[in-house]
């Protein structure tokens, strides 16, 4: 069994869409795939959550949610507000280990240091316990370099392996900041990008989403994304901005 943990540099960066894309590609190759959400926040019982989005996009039903809280907060704060027990990530790790699948994808809440309980247990702790690499989903624009660097520095300091970096939503019309950040994101990660999913990929369905997943994820994740070609295209587009010096 292979376990991959998906986190982000912030909330709303596209973790669920990235998770669904990886799951969809693995599923089409015939692999048995499970997707786990240790804690869903910001969603009331009976309402669609992140795993429902994974089901819609990837077409898989092997989905496991271990805790849910209505507050759109960190799992620790949401549990405290609801006066419910917080997620037990040690128990989550045991349940994940018991899943007999080719691939188990674990989608975290928010970033890698979001608190899951009052002791400050985080997704980094879960990754370390499982010995699982972490795929970091990030934004392309201003602010992403600092957020990504901080995330990777924390992971390295805690002995968590980096699976790679994926841009969660690449703009149809990227700005100069988006284009220039690609090279720096690769420098920070010390490796090529593992993908850049087109923006609004989460609004697609079935075959269209699968095409977007293949185009937006690297072969290591089951797709056809070529980091070198993507990087060169970004450089070429930067040159069209002309001389911006004063």
Backbone as JSON, one array per atom type, in Angstrom:
{
  "sequence": "XXXXXXXXXXXXXXXXXXXXXXXXXXXXXXXXXXXXXXXXXXXXXXXXXXXXXXXXXXXXXXXXXXXXXXXXXXXXXXXXXXXXXXXXXXXXXXXXXXXXXXXXXXXXXXXXXXXXXXXXXXXXXXXXXXXXXXXXXXXXXXXXXXXXXXXXXXXXXXXXXXXXXXXXXXXXXXXXXXXXXXXXXXXXXXXXXXXXXXXXXXXXXXXXXXXXXXXXXXXXXXXXXXXXXXXXXXXXXXXXXXXXXX",
  "N": [[0.84, -1.2, 0.0], [0.49, 2.22, -0.82], [0.78, 5.4, 0.58], [-0.27, 8.71, 0.24], [-0.12, 12.01, 1.23], [-2.0, 14.94, 0.98], [-1.56, 18.31, 1.2], [-1.84, 21.89, 1.74], [-0.65, 25.25, 1.07], [-2.28, 26.99, 2.24], [-5.73, 27.61, 3.06], [-8.25, 26.81, 0.63], [-6.71, 26.5, -1.7], [-6.9, 24.55, -3.58], [-6.7, 21.86, -2.85], [-8.6, 19.75, -2.71], [-9.39, 19.37, -5.37], [-6.95, 18.66, -6.51], [-6.49, 16.3, -5.08], [-8.67, 14.77, -6.03], [-7.98, 14.62, -8.73], [-5.59, 13.11, -8.74], [-6.6, 10.73, -7.68], [-8.49, 10.05, -9.66], [-6.87, 9.55, -11.92], [-5.3, 7.4, -11.02], [-7.3, 5.53, -10.58], [-8.29, 5.08, -13.18], [-6.18, 3.7, -14.2], [-6.53, 1.27, -13.16], [-5.9, 0.83, -10.51], [-6.56, 0.16, -7.05], [-8.1, 2.53, -5.1], [-8.34, 4.59, -2.28], [-9.72, 7.39, -0.6], [-9.09, 9.56, 2.04], [-10.38, 11.67, 4.53], [-9.36, 13.08, 7.3], [-10.57, 15.02, 8.97], [-13.4, 16.92, 8.44], [-14.27, 20.22, 8.13], [-16.43, 23.11, 8.53], [-18.77, 22.23, 7.39], [-22.0, 21.04, 7.73], [-23.53, 18.12, 9.23], [-24.86, 15.78, 6.9], [-24.7, 17.46, 4.75], [-23.07, 18.13, 1.57], [-19.59, 17.42, 1.45], [-15.97, 17.69, 1.19], [-15.24, 15.12, 0.3], [-17.46, 14.34, -1.14], [-17.18, 15.96, -3.32], [-14.85, 14.86, -4.37], [-15.88, 12.37, -5.08], [-17.69, 13.13, -7.11], [-15.96, 14.25, -9.03], [-13.88, 12.37, -9.47], [-15.13, 9.93, -9.66], [-15.13, 7.82, -7.83], [-15.94, 5.72, -5.01], [-14.8, 4.88, -2.7], [-14.42, 6.18, 0.0], [-13.5, 7.95, 2.94], [-14.39, 9.54, 5.78], [-13.46, 10.78, 8.87], [-14.16, 12.53, 10.91], [-16.38, 15.28, 11.57], [-17.22, 18.71, 11.57], [-19.24, 21.59, 12.09], [-18.3, 24.22, 12.14], [-16.42, 26.59, 10.29], [-13.5, 26.35, 10.74], [-10.25, 25.66, 12.21], [-9.7, 22.12, 12.77], [-9.31, 21.63, 15.54], [-10.33, 23.98, 16.79], [-12.94, 24.0, 15.77], [-13.99, 21.63, 16.84], [-13.86, 22.26, 19.54], [-15.63, 24.43, 19.66], [-18.02, 23.15, 19.0], [-18.28, 21.53, 21.12], [-17.41, 18.9, 21.0], [-15.52, 15.81, 20.79], [-12.12, 16.19, 19.71], [-10.45, 15.41, 16.54], [-8.76, 12.28, 16.5], [-5.69, 11.78, 15.66], [-3.83, 9.74, 15.91], [-5.43, 7.47, 16.06], [-6.57, 7.76, 13.56], [-4.34, 7.26, 11.94], [-3.97, 4.54, 12.45], [-6.33, 3.51, 11.32], [-5.98, 4.22, 8.68], [-3.74, 2.69, 8.03], [-4.93, 0.22, 8.04], [-6.32, 0.04, 5.72], [-6.54, -1.76, 2.86], [-5.34, -1.07, 0.11], [-4.16, -0.16, -3.19], [-3.42, 2.49, -3.38], [-3.67, 5.07, -1.03], [-5.02, 8.14, -0.49], [-4.66, 10.95, 1.45], [-6.36, 13.71, 2.46], [-5.64, 16.74, 3.91], [-6.69, 19.31, 6.29], [-6.72, 22.67, 5.59], [-3.47, 24.03, 6.09], [-0.21, 22.47, 6.64], [0.42, 22.73, 9.33], [-1.93, 23.17, 10.7], [-3.97, 22.97, 13.56], [-5.18, 20.0, 15.04], [-6.06, 19.12, 17.47], [-6.2, 19.94, 21.01], [-3.68, 19.55, 21.94], [-2.08, 20.33, 19.92], [-1.57, 18.67, 17.76], [-0.76, 17.91, 14.4], [-1.11, 17.77, 10.75], [1.41, 17.24, 9.83], [2.4, 15.65, 11.87], [0.81, 13.39, 11.53], [1.67, 12.58, 8.98], [4.33, 11.97, 9.57], [3.99, 9.86, 11.37], [2.85, 7.93, 9.7], [4.86, 7.63, 7.89], [4.63, 8.77, 5.41], [4.88, 10.5, 2.28], [4.4, 14.0, 1.52], [2.37, 15.89, -0.55], [2.41, 19.13, -1.71], [0.08, 21.6, -2.24], [-0.23, 24.62, -3.94], [-0.69, 28.2, -4.45], [-0.36, 30.19, -7.5], [0.3, 32.93, -7.58], [1.2, 36.22, -6.19], [2.72, 36.13, -2.99], [2.86, 33.42, -2.77], [5.44, 32.33, -2.76], [6.66, 32.81, -0.27], [4.81, 31.5, 1.42], [5.01, 28.86, 0.46], [7.74, 28.3, 0.86], [7.9, 28.46, 3.67], [6.21, 26.34, 4.39], [7.58, 24.1, 3.31], [9.96, 24.29, 4.72], [9.15, 23.81, 7.35], [8.23, 21.16, 7.05], [10.61, 19.82, 6.39], [12.06, 20.26, 8.74], [10.67, 18.68, 10.48], [11.07, 16.17, 9.64], [9.53, 15.23, 7.52], [8.8, 13.86, 4.42], [8.94, 15.37, 1.21], [6.72, 15.04, -1.39], [6.29, 16.53, -3.64], [5.48, 19.6, -5.43], [2.48, 21.13, -6.4], [0.67, 23.33, -8.45], [-2.41, 24.52, -7.64], [-4.44, 25.82, -9.11], [-4.05, 26.96, -12.11], [-4.0, 30.0, -13.81], [-6.07, 30.91, -16.61], [-5.32, 33.14, -18.0], [-2.45, 33.97, -17.15], [-0.77, 36.2, -14.92], [2.11, 38.44, -14.72], [3.29, 37.94, -12.25], [2.44, 35.3, -11.68], [3.7, 33.89, -13.77], [6.45, 34.4, -13.35], [6.83, 33.26, -10.87], [6.92, 30.53, -11.19], [9.49, 29.47, -11.8], [10.78, 30.11, -9.39], [9.3, 28.68, -7.5], [10.04, 26.1, -8.18], [12.72, 26.26, -7.56], [12.62, 26.64, -4.77], [11.49, 24.2, -4.0], [13.45, 22.53, -4.88], [13.25, 20.88, -7.07], [11.5, 19.9, -10.11], [8.18, 21.15, -10.85], [5.29, 19.2, -10.0], [2.98, 19.51, -11.27], [0.32, 21.57, -12.65], [-2.74, 22.4, -12.33], [-5.41, 23.37, -14.46], [-7.24, 26.4, -13.87], [-10.52, 26.36, -12.47], [-10.9, 23.69, -12.85], [-12.28, 22.12, -11.09], [-14.89, 22.56, -11.74], [-15.52, 20.94, -13.78], [-16.71, 17.83, -15.24], [-16.61, 14.24, -15.14], [-15.31, 12.85, -18.1], [-14.15, 15.26, -19.03], [-12.95, 16.33, -16.78], [-11.07, 14.34, -16.29], [-9.39, 14.63, -18.5], [-8.35, 17.17, -17.92], [-7.0, 16.54, -15.58], [-5.03, 14.75, -16.52], [-3.59, 16.46, -18.2], [-2.7, 18.28, -16.35], [-1.15, 17.09, -14.33], [1.94, 15.55, -13.45], [3.82, 12.76, -14.92], [4.66, 11.16, -12.76], [2.5, 11.27, -11.11], [0.62, 10.14, -12.63], [-0.17, 11.56, -14.87], [0.4, 13.68, -17.78], [1.8, 16.01, -17.68], [4.39, 18.22, -18.48], [7.05, 19.45, -16.96], [9.33, 20.88, -17.79], [8.63, 21.9, -20.32], [6.45, 23.45, -19.58], [7.69, 25.33, -17.92], [9.37, 26.61, -19.78], [7.48, 27.72, -21.49], [6.35, 29.57, -19.76], [8.56, 31.29, -19.39], [8.81, 32.29, -21.99], [6.44, 33.72, -22.2], [6.84, 35.67, -20.28], [8.74, 37.23, -21.53], [7.19, 38.58, -23.36], [6.16, 40.67, -21.97], [7.9, 42.67, -22.14], [10.33, 45.31, -21.51], [10.39, 46.11, -18.25], [11.76, 47.7, -16.56], [12.49, 50.76, -14.74]],
  "CA": [[0.0, 0.0, 0.0], [1.18, 3.5, -0.87], [-0.01, 6.49, 1.17], [0.13, 10.06, -0.16], [-0.86, 13.04, 1.94], [-2.12, 16.19, 0.22], [-1.78, 19.5, 2.02], [-1.77, 23.13, 0.98], [0.01, 26.37, 1.73], [-3.34, 27.78, 2.85], [-7.04, 27.07, 2.72], [-8.78, 27.25, -0.66], [-5.69, 26.52, -2.75], [-7.19, 23.51, -4.57], [-6.32, 20.52, -2.37], [-9.6, 18.73, -3.03], [-9.33, 19.11, -6.8], [-5.71, 17.9, -6.73], [-6.75, 14.96, -4.55], [-9.56, 14.08, -6.96], [-7.26, 14.38, -9.98], [-4.69, 11.98, -8.52], [-7.44, 9.55, -7.51], [-9.09, 9.7, -10.95], [-5.85, 8.97, -12.8], [-4.94, 6.08, -10.5], [-8.46, 4.65, -10.79], [-8.37, 4.71, -14.6], [-5.1, 2.74, -14.47], [-6.91, 0.0, -12.57], [-5.46, 0.72, -9.13], [-7.55, 0.34, -6.0], [-7.81, 3.84, -4.51], [-9.19, 5.13, -1.22], [-9.43, 8.78, -0.22], [-9.4, 9.76, 3.45], [-10.44, 13.03, 5.09], [-9.37, 12.9, 8.76], [-11.54, 15.92, 9.6], [-14.08, 17.88, 7.56], [-14.82, 21.35, 8.88], [-17.2, 24.05, 7.74], [-19.86, 21.53, 6.72], [-22.9, 20.4, 8.69], [-23.9, 16.73, 8.89], [-25.85, 15.63, 5.84], [-24.41, 18.36, 3.64], [-21.91, 17.66, 0.81], [-18.27, 17.87, 1.88], [-14.89, 17.53, 0.22], [-15.25, 13.79, -0.29], [-18.51, 14.31, -2.15], [-16.58, 16.57, -4.5], [-13.95, 13.85, -4.93], [-16.74, 11.37, -5.73], [-18.22, 13.69, -8.35], [-14.9, 14.51, -10.0], [-13.05, 11.19, -9.76], [-15.96, 8.76, -9.93], [-14.83, 6.72, -6.92], [-16.8, 5.7, -3.82], [-14.03, 4.38, -1.56], [-14.16, 7.46, 0.66], [-13.52, 7.76, 4.39], [-14.34, 10.76, 6.59], [-13.38, 10.31, 10.24], [-14.77, 13.49, 11.83], [-16.99, 16.42, 10.88], [-17.62, 19.82, 12.44], [-19.92, 22.61, 11.31], [-17.57, 25.49, 12.09], [-15.37, 26.74, 9.27], [-12.35, 26.67, 11.58], [-9.35, 24.52, 12.32], [-10.39, 21.02, 13.44], [-9.28, 21.8, 17.0], [-11.25, 25.05, 17.19], [-14.29, 23.59, 15.41], [-14.41, 20.64, 17.82], [-14.06, 22.96, 20.81], [-16.86, 25.23, 19.55], [-19.16, 22.23, 18.96], [-18.22, 20.72, 22.34], [-17.24, 17.52, 20.55], [-14.12, 15.37, 20.86], [-11.34, 16.53, 18.51], [-9.97, 14.24, 15.8], [-7.65, 11.52, 17.08], [-4.87, 11.44, 14.49], [-3.2, 8.44, 16.12], [-6.43, 6.49, 15.63], [-6.67, 7.91, 12.1], [-3.2, 6.57, 11.35], [-4.24, 3.1, 12.51], [-7.38, 3.19, 10.36], [-5.39, 4.33, 7.34], [-2.88, 1.51, 7.84], [-5.76, -0.97, 7.86], [-6.92, 0.05, 4.38], [-5.76, -2.61, 1.95], [-5.52, -0.5, -1.22], [-2.91, 0.18, -3.87], [-3.1, 3.89, -3.06], [-4.54, 5.81, -0.11], [-4.74, 9.57, -0.53], [-5.18, 11.6, 2.65], [-6.44, 15.17, 2.28], [-5.67, 17.45, 5.17], [-7.49, 20.53, 6.43], [-5.84, 23.84, 5.6], [-2.05, 23.78, 5.88], [0.43, 21.32, 7.3], [0.5, 22.95, 10.78], [-3.25, 23.42, 11.3], [-4.13, 22.16, 14.78], [-6.29, 19.04, 15.05], [-6.53, 18.94, 18.85], [-5.68, 20.93, 21.95], [-2.24, 19.31, 22.13], [-1.36, 20.87, 18.78], [-1.25, 17.64, 16.76], [-0.94, 18.46, 13.06], [-0.98, 16.85, 9.63], [2.82, 16.84, 9.78], [2.54, 14.53, 12.8], [0.2, 12.22, 10.89], [2.57, 12.15, 7.91], [5.51, 11.36, 10.19], [3.55, 8.59, 11.93], [2.61, 7.0, 8.61], [6.01, 7.57, 7.0], [4.07, 9.07, 4.09], [5.29, 11.78, 1.69], [3.36, 15.03, 1.47], [2.28, 16.7, -1.76], [2.01, 20.48, -1.32], [-0.68, 22.36, -3.22], [0.04, 26.04, -3.7], [-1.19, 29.18, -5.42], [0.72, 30.65, -8.37], [0.54, 34.37, -7.59], [1.94, 36.91, -5.14], [2.61, 35.55, -1.67], [3.02, 31.96, -2.76], [6.81, 31.91, -2.52], [6.86, 32.78, 1.17], [3.97, 30.43, 1.99], [5.56, 27.56, 0.07], [9.02, 28.12, 1.53], [7.63, 28.18, 5.07], [5.64, 24.98, 4.47], [8.62, 23.1, 3.06], [10.93, 24.36, 5.8], [8.56, 23.1, 8.49], [8.23, 19.72, 6.76], [11.99, 19.32, 6.49], [12.44, 20.29, 10.14], [9.95, 17.63, 11.21], [11.39, 14.88, 9.04], [8.45, 14.81, 6.62], [9.28, 13.84, 3.05], [8.19, 16.12, 0.21], [6.41, 14.32, -2.63], [6.41, 17.5, -4.71], [4.63, 20.79, -5.35], [1.52, 21.27, -7.5], [-0.14, 24.55, -8.46], [-3.78, 24.03, -7.59], [-5.32, 26.45, -10.11], [-3.25, 27.8, -12.99], [-4.93, 30.9, -14.5], [-6.14, 30.87, -18.07], [-4.52, 34.28, -18.43], [-1.55, 34.22, -16.02], [-0.11, 37.49, -14.83], [3.56, 38.39, -14.64], [3.67, 37.3, -10.99], [2.25, 33.86, -11.85], [4.72, 33.36, -14.69], [7.79, 34.48, -12.75], [6.9, 32.44, -9.68], [7.11, 29.11, -11.51], [10.89, 29.13, -11.61], [11.14, 30.21, -7.98], [8.68, 27.56, -6.81], [10.88, 24.93, -8.42], [13.96, 26.46, -6.79], [12.31, 26.4, -3.36], [11.26, 22.77, -3.82], [14.65, 21.84, -5.35], [12.82, 19.88, -8.04], [10.46, 20.43, -11.01], [6.79, 21.06, -10.43], [4.58, 17.97, -10.34], [1.74, 19.8, -11.98], [-0.37, 22.86, -12.56], [-4.08, 22.13, -12.83], [-6.07, 24.58, -14.96], [-8.26, 26.96, -12.99], [-11.9, 25.92, -12.66], [-10.98, 22.25, -13.13], [-13.29, 21.57, -10.21], [-16.24, 22.75, -12.3], [-15.69, 19.97, -14.86], [-17.28, 16.54, -14.86], [-16.28, 13.02, -15.87], [-14.21, 12.81, -19.07], [-13.47, 16.55, -19.13], [-12.06, 16.45, -15.61], [-9.97, 13.4, -16.47], [-8.48, 15.27, -19.45], [-7.65, 18.24, -17.19], [-6.08, 15.89, -14.65], [-3.89, 14.24, -17.28], [-2.79, 17.58, -18.69], [-2.2, 19.11, -15.25], [-0.32, 16.37, -13.38], [3.13, 14.94, -14.04], [3.78, 11.29, -15.03], [4.8, 10.56, -11.43], [1.15, 11.23, -10.53], [-0.26, 9.48, -13.59], [-0.56, 12.43, -15.97], [1.33, 13.94, -18.88], [2.35, 17.35, -17.51], [5.83, 18.31, -18.71], [7.49, 20.63, -16.21], [10.3, 21.66, -18.56], [7.89, 22.64, -21.35], [5.64, 24.46, -18.88], [8.62, 26.37, -17.48], [9.83, 27.36, -20.95], [6.35, 28.53, -21.95], [6.25, 30.72, -18.84], [9.66, 32.21, -19.72], [8.48, 32.95, -23.25], [5.37, 34.68, -21.95], [7.43, 36.79, -19.55], [9.42, 38.1, -22.5], [6.2, 39.41, -24.07], [5.85, 41.83, -21.16], [8.84, 43.71, -22.5], [11.23, 45.87, -20.51], [9.61, 46.74, -17.19], [12.62, 48.48, -15.68], [12.2, 52.19, -14.78]],
  "C": [[0.87, 1.24, 0.0], [0.25, 4.57, -0.31], [0.58, 7.83, 0.72], [-0.74, 11.05, 0.58], [-0.83, 14.33, 1.12], [-2.42, 17.32, 1.2], [-1.7, 20.72, 1.13], [-1.01, 24.19, 1.76], [-0.99, 27.25, 2.47], [-4.66, 27.07, 2.57], [-7.46, 27.59, 1.34], [-7.79, 27.29, -1.79], [-5.9, 25.42, -3.8], [-6.83, 22.11, -4.15], [-7.3, 19.45, -2.81], [-9.56, 18.38, -4.51], [-8.07, 18.32, -7.14], [-5.88, 16.46, -6.25], [-7.6, 14.16, -5.53], [-8.84, 13.74, -8.26], [-6.32, 13.18, -9.85], [-5.49, 10.68, -8.42], [-8.02, 9.1, -8.84], [-8.08, 9.02, -11.87], [-5.45, 7.58, -12.33], [-6.06, 5.08, -10.75], [-8.56, 4.19, -12.24], [-7.26, 3.74, -14.99], [-5.4, 1.38, -13.84], [-6.47, -0.19, -11.14], [-6.65, 0.83, -8.18], [-7.16, 1.59, -5.21], [-8.82, 4.17, -3.43], [-8.76, 6.55, -0.92], [-9.95, 9.0, 1.2], [-9.39, 11.25, 3.79], [-10.48, 12.88, 6.61], [-10.38, 13.79, 9.47], [-12.08, 16.89, 8.56], [-14.65, 18.99, 8.44], [-15.59, 22.26, 7.93], [-18.37, 23.43, 7.01], [-20.71, 20.8, 7.75], [-23.18, 18.96, 8.28], [-25.0, 16.68, 7.84], [-25.64, 16.52, 4.64], [-23.18, 17.84, 2.89], [-20.61, 18.27, 1.33], [-17.23, 17.63, 0.8], [-14.9, 16.16, -0.45], [-16.37, 13.61, -1.31], [-18.02, 14.94, -3.46], [-15.6, 15.6, -5.17], [-14.76, 12.79, -5.66], [-17.23, 11.88, -7.08], [-17.14, 13.8, -9.42], [-14.18, 13.23, -10.44], [-13.85, 9.94, -10.05], [-15.62, 7.57, -9.05], [-15.69, 6.85, -5.66], [-16.08, 5.2, -2.58], [-13.51, 5.58, -0.78], [-14.38, 7.32, 2.16], [-13.34, 9.09, 5.1], [-14.43, 10.35, 8.05], [-13.98, 11.27, 11.27], [-15.33, 14.65, 11.03], [-17.47, 17.44, 11.9], [-18.19, 20.93, 11.58], [-19.12, 23.89, 11.15], [-16.48, 25.5, 11.04], [-14.1, 27.24, 9.95], [-11.34, 25.54, 11.49], [-10.11, 23.38, 13.0], [-10.42, 21.17, 14.96], [-10.29, 22.83, 17.46], [-12.7, 24.66, 16.9], [-14.83, 22.57, 16.4], [-14.71, 21.31, 19.16], [-15.37, 23.75, 20.79], [-18.1, 24.34, 19.61], [-19.26, 21.38, 20.22], [-18.22, 19.23, 21.99], [-15.78, 17.11, 20.71], [-13.37, 15.78, 19.59], [-10.92, 15.27, 17.77], [-8.79, 13.59, 16.52], [-6.78, 11.05, 15.92], [-4.1, 10.14, 14.68], [-4.15, 7.32, 15.7], [-6.62, 6.55, 14.12], [-5.54, 7.15, 11.41], [-3.43, 5.06, 11.35], [-5.3, 2.7, 11.49], [-6.85, 3.27, 8.93], [-4.52, 3.12, 7.04], [-3.71, 0.26, 7.54], [-6.4, -1.04, 6.47], [-6.03, -0.71, 3.41], [-6.02, -2.15, 0.51], [-4.16, -0.28, -1.87], [-2.45, 1.58, -3.49], [-4.14, 4.44, -2.1], [-4.1, 7.26, -0.13], [-5.42, 10.22, 0.67], [-5.17, 13.11, 2.42], [-6.57, 15.85, 3.63], [-6.62, 18.63, 5.16], [-6.53, 21.71, 6.49], [-4.4, 23.45, 5.32], [-1.5, 22.7, 6.78], [0.52, 21.49, 8.82], [-0.83, 23.34, 11.41], [-3.46, 22.45, 12.46], [-5.37, 21.26, 14.69], [-6.83, 18.79, 16.46], [-5.85, 19.97, 19.74], [-4.21, 20.72, 22.26], [-1.41, 19.83, 20.96], [-0.93, 19.84, 17.77], [-1.62, 18.15, 15.38], [-0.85, 17.38, 11.99], [0.47, 16.39, 9.47], [3.07, 15.66, 10.71], [1.95, 13.26, 12.2], [1.11, 11.68, 9.79], [3.79, 11.43, 8.49], [5.16, 9.98, 10.75], [3.39, 7.53, 10.85], [3.85, 6.77, 7.74], [5.62, 7.88, 5.57], [4.59, 10.41, 3.57], [4.1, 12.72, 1.57], [3.48, 15.81, 0.16], [1.71, 18.06, -1.36], [1.32, 21.18, -2.49], [-0.53, 23.84, -2.9], [-0.65, 26.91, -4.74], [-0.04, 29.6, -6.33], [1.15, 32.09, -8.14], [1.33, 34.91, -6.41], [1.67, 36.29, -3.78], [2.92, 34.08, -1.61], [4.44, 31.53, -2.42], [7.1, 31.82, -1.03], [6.07, 31.64, 1.8], [4.54, 29.06, 1.68], [6.87, 27.29, 0.8], [8.82, 27.78, 3.01], [7.11, 26.76, 5.26], [6.73, 23.93, 4.32], [9.68, 23.11, 4.17], [10.42, 23.63, 7.03], [8.59, 21.6, 8.26], [9.62, 19.13, 6.92], [12.43, 19.24, 7.95], [11.8, 19.19, 10.96], [10.15, 16.26, 10.58], [10.31, 14.33, 8.14], [8.95, 14.92, 5.18], [8.35, 14.62, 2.12], [7.98, 15.25, -1.03], [6.59, 15.25, -3.83], [5.46, 18.67, -4.5], [3.76, 20.85, -6.61], [0.81, 22.61, -7.36], [-1.59, 24.13, -8.6], [-4.7, 24.61, -8.64], [-4.48, 27.42, -10.94], [-4.17, 28.67, -13.84], [-4.91, 30.71, -16.02], [-5.32, 32.0, -18.67], [-3.57, 34.66, -17.29], [-0.93, 35.61, -16.08], [1.4, 37.32, -14.74], [4.02, 37.7, -13.36], [3.53, 35.78, -11.08], [3.39, 33.26, -12.66], [6.1, 33.34, -14.05], [7.93, 33.54, -11.55], [7.18, 30.98, -9.96], [8.56, 28.69, -11.26], [11.27, 29.13, -10.14], [10.51, 29.09, -7.15], [9.52, 26.29, -6.98], [12.2, 25.04, -7.66], [13.74, 26.16, -5.32], [12.16, 24.9, -3.09], [12.47, 21.93, -4.19], [14.31, 20.68, -6.28], [11.75, 20.49, -8.94], [9.07, 20.31, -10.39], [6.2, 19.7, -10.82], [3.24, 18.25, -10.98], [1.27, 21.22, -11.79], [-1.75, 22.63, -13.17], [-4.74, 23.42, -13.33], [-7.13, 25.07, -13.99], [-9.64, 26.49, -13.43], [-11.99, 24.44, -13.07], [-12.05, 21.59, -12.28], [-14.71, 21.75, -10.69], [-16.52, 21.77, -13.44], [-16.3, 18.68, -14.32], [-16.68, 15.44, -15.72], [-15.09, 13.13, -16.8], [-13.44, 14.12, -19.16], [-12.52, 16.75, -17.95], [-10.86, 15.53, -15.76], [-8.94, 13.97, -17.45], [-7.67, 16.37, -18.75], [-6.64, 17.65, -16.22], [-4.84, 15.38, -15.37], [-2.98, 15.37, -17.74], [-2.09, 18.31, -17.54], [-1.32, 18.42, -14.24], [0.8, 15.62, -14.09], [2.99, 13.41, -14.11], [3.91, 10.58, -13.68], [3.46, 10.4, -10.74], [0.14, 10.66, -11.51], [-0.66, 10.31, -14.78], [0.52, 12.6, -17.01], [1.95, 15.33, -18.81], [3.87, 17.31, -17.66], [6.35, 19.59, -18.07], [8.44, 21.49, -17.01], [9.6, 22.49, -19.63], [7.06, 23.75, -20.73], [6.51, 25.64, -18.46], [9.06, 27.23, -18.66], [8.71, 28.24, -21.52], [6.17, 29.76, -21.07], [7.34, 31.75, -19.14], [9.35, 32.98, -20.99], [7.4, 34.01, -23.04], [5.89, 35.9, -21.18], [8.08, 37.77, -20.52], [8.44, 38.99, -23.25], [5.81, 40.64, -23.27], [6.81, 42.99, -21.46], [9.69, 44.19, -21.33], [10.43, 46.64, -19.47], [10.47, 47.58, -16.25], [12.3, 49.97, -15.82], [13.08, 52.91, -15.82]]
}
